[in-house]
Amino acid sequence: MLNDGLKLKRFFKTNKLLVSTILLLLIIQVNAHAQDGVAGINEANQKVRSYFDAGTELMYAVGAILGLIGAVKVYQKWNAGDPDTGKVAAAWFGSCVFLVVVATVIKSFFGV
């Protein structure tokens, strides 16, 4: 098995021009079969736009779940008498607001 690897290395060393020509021909053949990229870009654009409403709803759902988790965390800290309860409440509330604002801003900015 080791001997086969040495033979392959020796082949590539002695036939660099042949290997380079074969690779160049393969690249040219791939480029010759390429299609117009505009159609693919337009199709991708339409698919992303069609998924955006579902993604926005998913983001709102994640925000709601995070809001519930945050409310429980803040409640636990408040009952424990922790002095940093206000900071934790602001952080959780801010993250939920951020999710809603980002979804809304992206929706209006890109006209989706």
Distance bins in CASP14 RR format, pairs under 12 A and 6 or more apart:
PFRMAT RR
TARGET T0000
AUTHOR 0000-0000-0000
RMODE 2
METHOD distances of the structure
MODEL  1
1 7 0 0 0 0 0 1 0 0 0 0 0
1 8 0 0 0 0 0 1 0 0 0 0 0
2 8 0 0 0 0 0 1 0 0 0 0 0
2 9 0 0 0 0 0 1 0 0 0 0 0
3 9 0 0 0 0 0 1 0 0 0 0 0
3 10 0 0 0 0 0 1 0 0 0 0 0
4 10 0 0 0 0 0 1 0 0 0 0 0
4 11 0 0 0 0 0 1 0 0 0 0 0
5 11 0 0 0 0 1 0 0 0 0 0 0
5 12 0 0 0 0 0 1 0 0 0 0 0
5 13 0 0 0 0 0 1 0 0 0 0 0
6 12 0 0 0 0 0 1 0 0 0 0 0
6 13 0 0 0 0 0 1 0 0 0 0 0
7 13 0 0 0 0 0 1 0 0 0 0 0
7 14 0 0 0 0 0 1 0 0 0 0 0
8 14 0 0 0 0 0 1 0 0 0 0 0
8 15 0 0 0 0 0 1 0 0 0 0 0
8 19 0 0 0 0 0 1 0 0 0 0 0
9 15 0 0 0 0 0 1 0 0 0 0 0
9 16 0 0 0 0 0 1 0 0 0 0 0
9 19 0 0 0 0 0 1 0 0 0 0 0
10 16 0 0 0 0 0 1 0 0 0 0 0
11 18 0 0 0 0 1 0 0 0 0 0 0
11 19 0 0 0 0 1 0 0 0 0 0 0
12 18 0 0 0 0 1 0 0 0 0 0 0
12 19 1 0 1 0 0 0 0 0 0 0 0
12 20 0 0 0 0 0 1 0 0 0 0 0
12 22 0 0 0 0 0 1 0 0 0 0 0
12 23 0 0 0 0 0 1 0 0 0 0 0
13 19 0 0 0 0 1 0 0 0 0 0 0
15 21 0 0 0 0 1 0 0 0 0 0 0
15 22 0 0 0 0 1 0 0 0 0 0 0
15 23 0 0 0 0 0 1 0 0 0 0 0
16 22 0 0 0 0 0 1 0 0 0 0 0
16 23 0 0 0 0 0 1 0 0 0 0 0
17 23 0 0 0 0 0 1 0 0 0 0 0
17 24 0 0 0 0 0 1 0 0 0 0 0
18 24 0 0 0 0 0 1 0 0 0 0 0
18 25 0 0 0 0 0 1 0 0 0 0 0
19 25 0 0 0 0 0 1 0 0 0 0 0
19 26 0 0 0 0 0 1 0 0 0 0 0
20 26 0 0 0 0 0 1 0 0 0 0 0
20 27 0 0 0 0 0 1 0 0 0 0 0
21 27 0 0 0 0 0 1 0 0 0 0 0
21 28 0 0 0 0 0 1 0 0 0 0 0
22 28 0 0 0 0 0 1 0 0 0 0 0
22 29 0 0 0 0 0 1 0 0 0 0 0
23 29 0 0 0 0 0 1 0 0 0 0 0
23 30 0 0 0 0 0 1 0 0 0 0 0
24 30 0 0 0 0 0 1 0 0 0 0 0
24 31 0 0 0 0 0 1 0 0 0 0 0
25 31 0 0 0 0 0 1 0 0 0 0 0
25 32 0 0 0 0 0 1 0 0 0 0 0
26 32 0 0 0 0 0 1 0 0 0 0 0
26 33 0 0 0 0 0 1 0 0 0 0 0
27 33 0 0 0 0 0 1 0 0 0 0 0
27 34 0 0 0 0 0 1 0 0 0 0 0
28 34 0 0 0 0 0 1 0 0 0 0 0
34 40 0 0 0 0 0 1 0 0 0 0 0
35 41 0 0 0 0 0 1 0 0 0 0 0
35 43 0 0 0 0 0 1 0 0 0 0 0
36 42 0 0 0 0 0 1 0 0 0 0 0
36 43 0 0 0 0 0 1 0 0 0 0 0
37 43 0 0 0 0 1 0 0 0 0 0 0
37 44 0 0 0 0 1 0 0 0 0 0 0
37 45 0 0 0 0 0 1 0 0 0 0 0
38 44 0 0 0 0 0 1 0 0 0 0 0
38 45 0 0 0 0 0 1 0 0 0 0 0
39 45 0 0 0 0 0 1 0 0 0 0 0
39 46 0 0 0 0 0 1 0 0 0 0 0
40 46 0 0 0 0 1 0 0 0 0 0 0
40 47 0 0 0 0 1 0 0 0 0 0 0
40 48 0 0 0 0 0 1 0 0 0 0 0
41 47 0 0 0 0 0 1 0 0 0 0 0
41 48 0 0 0 0 0 1 0 0 0 0 0
42 48 0 0 0 0 0 1 0 0 0 0 0
42 49 0 0 0 0 0 1 0 0 0 0 0
43 49 0 0 0 0 0 1 0 0 0 0 0
43 50 0 0 0 0 0 1 0 0 0 0 0
44 50 0 0 0 0 0 1 0 0 0 0 0
44 51 0 0 0 0 0 1 0 0 0 0 0
45 51 0 0 0 0 0 1 0 0 0 0 0
45 52 0 0 0 0 0 1 0 0 0 0 0
45 110 0 0 0 0 0 1 0 0 0 0 0
45 112 0 0 0 0 0 1 0 0 0 0 0
46 52 0 0 0 0 0 1 0 0 0 0 0
46 112 0 0 0 0 0 1 0 0 0 0 0
47 54 0 0 0 0 0 1 0 0 0 0 0
48 54 0 0 0 0 0 1 0 0 0 0 0
48 55 0 0 0 0 0 1 0 0 0 0 0
48 106 0 0 0 0 0 1 0 0 0 0 0
48 110 0 0 0 0 1 0 0 0 0 0 0
48 112 0 0 0 0 1 0 0 0 0 0 0
49 55 0 0 0 0 0 1 0 0 0 0 0
49 56 0 0 0 0 0 1 0 0 0 0 0
49 106 0 0 0 0 0 1 0 0 0 0 0
49 107 0 0 0 0 0 1 0 0 0 0 0
49 110 0 0 0 0 1 0 0 0 0 0 0
49 111 0 0 0 0 1 0 0 0 0 0 0
49 112 1 0 1 0 0 0 0 0 0 0 0
50 112 0 0 0 0 1 0 0 0 0 0 0
51 57 0 0 0 0 0 1 0 0 0 0 0
51 58 0 0 0 0 1 0 0 0 0 0 0
51 112 0 0 0 0 1 0 0 0 0 0 0
52 58 0 0 0 0 0 1 0 0 0 0 0
52 59 0 0 0 0 0 1 0 0 0 0 0
52 103 0 0 0 0 1 0 0 0 0 0 0
52 106 0 0 0 0 1 0 0 0 0 0 0
52 107 1 0 0 1 0 0 0 0 0 0 0
52 108 0 0 0 0 0 1 0 0 0 0 0
52 109 0 0 0 0 0 1 0 0 0 0 0
52 110 0 0 0 0 1 0 0 0 0 0 0
52 111 0 0 0 0 1 0 0 0 0 0 0
52 112 1 0 1 0 0 0 0 0 0 0 0
53 59 0 0 0 0 0 1 0 0 0 0 0
53 60 0 0 0 0 0 1 0 0 0 0 0
53 103 0 0 0 0 0 1 0 0 0 0 0
53 106 0 0 0 0 0 1 0 0 0 0 0
53 107 0 0 0 0 1 0 0 0 0 0 0
53 111 0 0 0 0 0 1 0 0 0 0 0
53 112 1 0 0 1 0 0 0 0 0 0 0
54 60 0 0 0 0 0 1 0 0 0 0 0
54 61 0 0 0 0 0 1 0 0 0 0 0
54 103 0 0 0 0 0 1 0 0 0 0 0
54 112 0 0 0 0 0 1 0 0 0 0 0
55 61 0 0 0 0 1 0 0 0 0 0 0
55 62 0 0 0 0 1 0 0 0 0 0 0
55 99 0 0 0 0 0 1 0 0 0 0 0
55 102 0 0 0 0 0 1 0 0 0 0 0
55 103 1 0 0 1 0 0 0 0 0 0 0
55 106 0 0 0 0 0 1 0 0 0 0 0
55 107 0 0 0 0 0 1 0 0 0 0 0
55 112 0 0 0 0 0 1 0 0 0 0 0
56 62 0 0 0 0 0 1 0 0 0 0 0
56 63 0 0 0 0 0 1 0 0 0 0 0
56 99 0 0 0 0 0 1 0 0 0 0 0
56 100 0 0 0 0 1 0 0 0 0 0 0
56 101 0 0 0 0 0 1 0 0 0 0 0
56 102 0 0 0 0 1 0 0 0 0 0 0
56 103 1 0 1 0 0 0 0 0 0 0 0
56 104 0 0 0 0 1 0 0 0 0 0 0
56 105 0 0 0 0 0 1 0 0 0 0 0
56 106 0 0 0 0 1 0 0 0 0 0 0
56 107 1 0 0 1 0 0 0 0 0 0 0
56 108 0 0 0 0 0 1 0 0 0 0 0
56 110 0 0 0 0 0 1 0 0 0 0 0
56 112 0 0 0 0 1 0 0 0 0 0 0
57 63 0 0 0 0 0 1 0 0 0 0 0
57 64 0 0 0 0 0 1 0 0 0 0 0
57 99 0 0 0 0 0 1 0 0 0 0 0
57 100 0 0 0 0 0 1 0 0 0 0 0
57 103 0 0 0 0 1 0 0 0 0 0 0
57 107 0 0 0 0 0 1 0 0 0 0 0
58 64 0 0 0 0 0 1 0 0 0 0 0
58 65 0 0 0 0 0 1 0 0 0 0 0
58 99 0 0 0 0 0 1 0 0 0 0 0
58 103 0 0 0 0 1 0 0 0 0 0 0
59 65 0 0 0 0 0 1 0 0 0 0 0
59 66 0 0 0 0 0 1 0 0 0 0 0
59 95 0 0 0 0 0 1 0 0 0 0 0
59 96 0 0 0 0 0 1 0 0 0 0 0
59 98 0 0 0 0 0 1 0 0 0 0 0
59 99 1 0 1 0 0 0 0 0 0 0 0
59 100 1 0 0 1 0 0 0 0 0 0 0
59 101 0 0 0 0 0 1 0 0 0 0 0
59 102 1 0 0 1 0 0 0 0 0 0 0
59 103 1 0 1 0 0 0 0 0 0 0 0
59 104 0 0 0 0 1 0 0 0 0 0 0
59 105 0 0 0 0 0 1 0 0 0 0 0
59 106 0 0 0 0 1 0 0 0 0 0 0
59 107 0 0 0 0 0 1 0 0 0 0 0
60 66 0 0 0 0 0 1 0 0 0 0 0
60 67 0 0 0 0 0 1 0 0 0 0 0
60 96 0 0 0 0 1 0 0 0 0 0 0
60 97 0 0 0 0 0 1 0 0 0 0 0
60 99 1 0 0 1 0 0 0 0 0 0 0
60 100 1 0 0 1 0 0 0 0 0 0 0
60 101 0 0 0 0 0 1 0 0 0 0 0
60 102 0 0 0 0 0 1 0 0 0 0 0
60 103 1 0 0 1 0 0 0 0 0 0 0
60 104 0 0 0 0 1 0 0 0 0 0 0
60 107 0 0 0 0 0 1 0 0 0 0 0
61 67 0 0 0 0 0 1 0 0 0 0 0
61 68 0 0 0 0 0 1 0 0 0 0 0
61 96 0 0 0 0 0 1 0 0 0 0 0
61 99 0 0 0 0 1 0 0 0 0 0 0
61 100 0 0 0 0 0 1 0 0 0 0 0
61 103 0 0 0 0 0 1 0 0 0 0 0
62 68 0 0 0 0 0 1 0 0 0 0 0
62 69 0 0 0 0 0 1 0 0 0 0 0
62 95 0 0 0 0 0 1 0 0 0 0 0
62 96 0 0 0 0 1 0 0 0 0 0 0
62 98 0 0 0 0 0 1 0 0 0 0 0
62 99 1 0 0 1 0 0 0 0 0 0 0
62 100 0 0 0 0 0 1 0 0 0 0 0
62 102 0 0 0 0 0 1 0 0 0 0 0
62 103 0 0 0 0 1 0 0 0 0 0 0
63 69 0 0 0 0 1 0 0 0 0 0 0
63 70 0 0 0 0 0 1 0 0 0 0 0
63 71 0 0 0 0 0 1 0 0 0 0 0
63 92 0 0 0 0 0 1 0 0 0 0 0
63 93 0 0 0 0 0 1 0 0 0 0 0
63 94 0 0 0 0 0 1 0 0 0 0 0
63 95 1 0 0 1 0 0 0 0 0 0 0
63 96 1 0 1 0 0 0 0 0 0 0 0
63 97 0 0 0 0 1 0 0 0 0 0 0
63 98 0 0 0 0 1 0 0 0 0 0 0
63 99 1 0 1 0 0 0 0 0 0 0 0
63 100 1 0 0 1 0 0 0 0 0 0 0
63 101 0 0 0 0 0 1 0 0 0 0 0
63 102 0 0 0 0 0 1 0 0 0 0 0
63 103 0 0 0 0 1 0 0 0 0 0 0
64 70 0 0 0 0 0 1 0 0 0 0 0
64 71 0 0 0 0 0 1 0 0 0 0 0
64 96 1 0 0 1 0 0 0 0 0 0 0
64 99 0 0 0 0 1 0 0 0 0 0 0
64 100 0 0 0 0 1 0 0 0 0 0 0
65 71 0 0 0 0 0 1 0 0 0 0 0
65 72 0 0 0 0 0 1 0 0 0 0 0
65 92 0 0 0 0 0 1 0 0 0 0 0
65 95 0 0 0 0 0 1 0 0 0 0 0
65 96 0 0 0 0 1 0 0 0 0 0 0
65 99 0 0 0 0 0 1 0 0 0 0 0
66 72 0 0 0 0 0 1 0 0 0 0 0
66 73 0 0 0 0 0 1 0 0 0 0 0
66 91 0 0 0 0 0 1 0 0 0 0 0
66 92 1 0 0 1 0 0 0 0 0 0 0
66 93 0 0 0 0 1 0 0 0 0 0 0
66 94 0 0 0 0 1 0 0 0 0 0 0
66 95 1 0 0 1 0 0 0 0 0 0 0
66 96 1 0 1 0 0 0 0 0 0 0 0
66 97 0 0 0 0 0 1 0 0 0 0 0
66 98 0 0 0 0 1 0 0 0 0 0 0
66 99 1 0 0 1 0 0 0 0 0 0 0
66 100 0 0 0 0 0 1 0 0 0 0 0
67 73 0 0 0 0 1 0 0 0 0 0 0
67 74 0 0 0 0 1 0 0 0 0 0 0
67 75 0 0 0 0 0 1 0 0 0 0 0
67 89 0 0 0 0 0 1 0 0 0 0 0
67 91 0 0 0 0 0 1 0 0 0 0 0
67 92 1 0 0 1 0 0 0 0 0 0 0
67 93 1 0 0 1 0 0 0 0 0 0 0
67 94 0 0 0 0 1 0 0 0 0 0 0
67 95 0 0 0 0 1 0 0 0 0 0 0
67 96 1 0 1 0 0 0 0 0 0 0 0
67 97 0 0 0 0 0 1 0 0 0 0 0
67 98 0 0 0 0 0 1 0 0 0 0 0
67 99 0 0 0 0 1 0 0 0 0 0 0
67 100 0 0 0 0 0 1 0 0 0 0 0
68 74 0 0 0 0 0 1 0 0 0 0 0
68 75 0 0 0 0 0 1 0 0 0 0 0
68 92 0 0 0 0 1 0 0 0 0 0 0
68 96 0 0 0 0 1 0 0 0 0 0 0
69 75 0 0 0 0 0 1 0 0 0 0 0
69 76 0 0 0 0 0 1 0 0 0 0 0
69 88 0 0 0 0 0 1 0 0 0 0 0
69 92 1 0 0 1 0 0 0 0 0 0 0
69 95 0 0 0 0 0 1 0 0 0 0 0
69 96 0 0 0 0 1 0 0 0 0 0 0
70 76 0 0 0 0 1 0 0 0 0 0 0
70 77 0 0 0 0 1 0 0 0 0 0 0
70 78 0 0 0 0 0 1 0 0 0 0 0
70 85 0 0 0 0 0 1 0 0 0 0 0
70 86 0 0 0 0 0 1 0 0 0 0 0
70 88 1 0 0 1 0 0 0 0 0 0 0
70 89 0 0 0 0 1 0 0 0 0 0 0
70 90 0 0 0 0 0 1 0 0 0 0 0
70 91 0 0 0 0 1 0 0 0 0 0 0
70 92 1 0 1 0 0 0 0 0 0 0 0
70 93 0 0 0 0 1 0 0 0 0 0 0
70 94 0 0 0 0 0 1 0 0 0 0 0
70 95 0 0 0 0 1 0 0 0 0 0 0
70 96 0 0 0 0 1 0 0 0 0 0 0
71 77 0 0 0 0 0 1 0 0 0 0 0
71 78 0 0 0 0 0 1 0 0 0 0 0
71 88 0 0 0 0 0 1 0 0 0 0 0
71 89 0 0 0 0 1 0 0 0 0 0 0
71 92 1 0 0 1 0 0 0 0 0 0 0
71 93 0 0 0 0 1 0 0 0 0 0 0
71 96 0 0 0 0 1 0 0 0 0 0 0
72 78 0 0 0 0 0 1 0 0 0 0 0
72 79 0 0 0 0 0 1 0 0 0 0 0
72 88 0 0 0 0 0 1 0 0 0 0 0
72 89 0 0 0 0 0 1 0 0 0 0 0
72 92 0 0 0 0 1 0 0 0 0 0 0
73 79 0 0 0 0 0 1 0 0 0 0 0
73 80 0 0 0 0 0 1 0 0 0 0 0
73 82 0 0 0 0 0 1 0 0 0 0 0
73 84 0 0 0 0 0 1 0 0 0 0 0
73 85 0 0 0 0 1 0 0 0 0 0 0
73 86 0 0 0 0 0 1 0 0 0 0 0
73 87 0 0 0 0 0 1 0 0 0 0 0
73 88 1 0 0 1 0 0 0 0 0 0 0
73 89 0 0 0 0 1 0 0 0 0 0 0
73 91 0 0 0 0 1 0 0 0 0 0 0
73 92 1 0 0 1 0 0 0 0 0 0 0
73 93 0 0 0 0 0 1 0 0 0 0 0
73 95 0 0 0 0 0 1 0 0 0 0 0
74 80 0 0 0 0 0 1 0 0 0 0 0
74 81 0 0 0 0 0 1 0 0 0 0 0
74 82 0 0 0 0 1 0 0 0 0 0 0
74 84 0 0 0 0 0 1 0 0 0 0 0
74 85 1 0 0 1 0 0 0 0 0 0 0
74 86 1 0 0 1 0 0 0 0 0 0 0
74 87 0 0 0 0 0 1 0 0 0 0 0
74 88 1 0 1 0 0 0 0 0 0 0 0
74 89 1 0 1 0 0 0 0 0 0 0 0
74 90 0 0 0 0 1 0 0 0 0 0 0
74 91 0 0 0 0 1 0 0 0 0 0 0
74 92 1 0 0 1 0 0 0 0 0 0 0
74 93 0 0 0 0 1 0 0 0 0 0 0
74 96 0 0 0 0 0 1 0 0 0 0 0
75 81 0 0 0 0 0 1 0 0 0 0 0
75 82 0 0 0 0 0 1 0 0 0 0 0
75 85 0 0 0 0 1 0 0 0 0 0 0
75 88 0 0 0 0 0 1 0 0 0 0 0
75 89 0 0 0 0 1 0 0 0 0 0 0
75 92 0 0 0 0 0 1 0 0 0 0 0
76 82 0 0 0 0 1 0 0 0 0 0 0
76 85 0 0 0 0 1 0 0 0 0 0 0
76 88 0 0 0 0 1 0 0 0 0 0 0
76 89 0 0 0 0 0 1 0 0 0 0 0
76 92 0 0 0 0 0 1 0 0 0 0 0
77 83 0 0 0 0 1 0 0 0 0 0 0
77 84 1 0 0 1 0 0 0 0 0 0 0
77 85 1 0 1 0 0 0 0 0 0 0 0
77 86 0 0 0 0 1 0 0 0 0 0 0
77 87 0 0 0 0 1 0 0 0 0 0 0
77 88 1 0 1 0 0 0 0 0 0 0 0
77 89 0 0 0 0 1 0 0 0 0 0 0
77 91 0 0 0 0 0 1 0 0 0 0 0
77 92 0 0 0 0 0 1 0 0 0 0 0
78 84 0 0 0 0 0 1 0 0 0 0 0
78 85 1 0 1 0 0 0 0 0 0 0 0
78 86 0 0 0 0 1 0 0 0 0 0 0
78 88 0 0 0 0 1 0 0 0 0 0 0
78 89 0 0 0 0 1 0 0 0 0 0 0
79 85 0 0 0 0 1 0 0 0 0 0 0
80 88 0 0 0 0 0 1 0 0 0 0 0
81 88 0 0 0 0 0 1 0 0 0 0 0
82 88 1 0 0 1 0 0 0 0 0 0 0
82 89 0 0 0 0 0 1 0 0 0 0 0
84 90 0 0 0 0 0 1 0 0 0 0 0
84 91 0 0 0 0 1 0 0 0 0 0 0
85 91 0 0 0 0 0 1 0 0 0 0 0
85 92 0 0 0 0 0 1 0 0 0 0 0
86 92 0 0 0 0 1 0 0 0 0 0 0
86 93 0 0 0 0 1 0 0 0 0 0 0
86 94 0 0 0 0 0 1 0 0 0 0 0
87 93 0 0 0 0 0 1 0 0 0 0 0
87 94 0 0 0 0 0 1 0 0 0 0 0
88 94 0 0 0 0 0 1 0 0 0 0 0
88 95 0 0 0 0 0 1 0 0 0 0 0
89 95 0 0 0 0 0 1 0 0 0 0 0
89 96 0 0 0 0 0 1 0 0 0 0 0
90 96 0 0 0 0 0 1 0 0 0 0 0
90 97 0 0 0 0 0 1 0 0 0 0 0
90 98 0 0 0 0 0 1 0 0 0 0 0
91 97 0 0 0 0 0 1 0 0 0 0 0
91 98 0 0 0 0 0 1 0 0 0 0 0
92 98 0 0 0 0 0 1 0 0 0 0 0
92 99 0 0 0 0 0 1 0 0 0 0 0
93 99 0 0 0 0 0 1 0 0 0 0 0
93 100 0 0 0 0 0 1 0 0 0 0 0
94 100 0 0 0 0 1 0 0 0 0 0 0
94 101 0 0 0 0 1 0 0 0 0 0 0
94 102 0 0 0 0 0 1 0 0 0 0 0
95 101 0 0 0 0 0 1 0 0 0 0 0
95 102 0 0 0 0 0 1 0 0 0 0 0
96 102 0 0 0 0 0 1 0 0 0 0 0
96 103 0 0 0 0 0 1 0 0 0 0 0
97 103 0 0 0 0 0 1 0 0 0 0 0
97 104 0 0 0 0 0 1 0 0 0 0 0
97 105 0 0 0 0 0 1 0 0 0 0 0
98 104 0 0 0 0 0 1 0 0 0 0 0
98 105 0 0 0 0 0 1 0 0 0 0 0
99 105 0 0 0 0 0 1 0 0 0 0 0
99 106 0 0 0 0 0 1 0 0 0 0 0
100 106 0 0 0 0 0 1 0 0 0 0 0
100 107 0 0 0 0 0 1 0 0 0 0 0
101 107 0 0 0 0 0 1 0 0 0 0 0
101 108 0 0 0 0 0 1 0 0 0 0 0
101 109 0 0 0 0 0 1 0 0 0 0 0
102 108 0 0 0 0 0 1 0 0 0 0 0
102 109 0 0 0 0 0 1 0 0 0 0 0
103 109 0 0 0 0 0 1 0 0 0 0 0
103 110 0 0 0 0 0 1 0 0 0 0 0
103 112 0 0 0 0 0 1 0 0 0 0 0
104 110 0 0 0 0 0 1 0 0 0 0 0
104 111 0 0 0 0 0 1 0 0 0 0 0
104 112 0 0 0 0 0 1 0 0 0 0 0
105 111 0 0 0 0 0 1 0 0 0 0 0
105 112 0 0 0 0 0 1 0 0 0 0 0
106 112 1 0 0 1 0 0 0 0 0 0 0
END
